[in-house]
Amino acid sequence: MEVRNIVILTGAGLSAESGLATFRGPGGLWEGHRVEDVCTPEALARDPETVHRFYDARRAALATVEPNAAHRALARLDAEWPGGLLIVTQNVDDLHERAGAKRILHMHGALLSALCAACGDRQAWSGPMGHRPGCGACEAADSLRPDIVFFGEMPYEMERIEAALAEADLFVSIGTSGAVYPAAGFVQTARHYGAETLELNLEPSAGSYFFAESRLGRATEIVPEWVEEMLGQQGA
Ligand code: APR
């Protein structure tokens, strides 16, 4: 099949080799914290200090890590691929951007952004938020929260994602366990619309069954290899 439009879903496994913890598996963030304590609207209402401390630490960690070869390969594909391309990332780090990728959508929000719980304004934010700053847009006091989609909240830009999946000729999932919906269902949507499907992951994910092809390995090895293949075909 002629591939014109590509949708790429990325997860925490893409940033693992940059030194950012994944969520599940050994040393995962959900090994050390309960989702209910740090990643739900109820947790924010009940114990904002704990939630802010969790995200302040993750935001601060960004300054200590760098994009890896997989981020750089995806940025190169983004720059050189003449057809449609959209990187839908579940990650809240900025490593795709720092590697130079442009066509990115953060469906679970971003650490370097603050959301006003009062007026919905989103603004760039790189420092701590634990001191409970007010909103620069609506002046509400103590209304800024991490711009992270918590469990139980709707991911961002689902219409745009679904439109991209409907047009995709190829759907590639990289570094995600396939444990969380709606992202875990994108492969089925892509197949429904006739797209080819490829999984690049360290180990089989919960959704491996739905992929026409699965390649196992570390992202810094198998993602650059795949990008070389795609651009080589393009050149052919
Ligand atoms: N290279 C490739 N894949 C890797 C690597 C690596 N170096 N290291 C780990 N992986 C894979 C793991 O095998 C696992 O399948 O990355 C996946 C990470 O899975 P999770 O920790 O569950 O992360 P993710 O799939 O992104 O989580 C999805 O869950 O908690 C929510 O909102 C949070 O966006 C997150 C969502």
Boltz pocket constraint, residues with backbone or C-beta under 6 A from the ligand:
constraints:
  - pocket:
      binder: B
      contacts: [[A, 10], [A, 11], [A, 12], [A, 13], [A, 14], [A, 16], [A, 17], [A, 22], [A, 23], [A, 24], [A, 25], [A, 28], [A, 90], [A, 91], [A, 108], [A, 149], [A, 174], [A, 175], [A, 176], [A, 177], [A, 178], [A, 179], [A, 180], [A, 200], [A, 201], [A, 202], [A, 203], [A, 204], [A, 205], [A, 217], [A, 218], [A, 219], [A, 220]]
      max_distance: 6.0
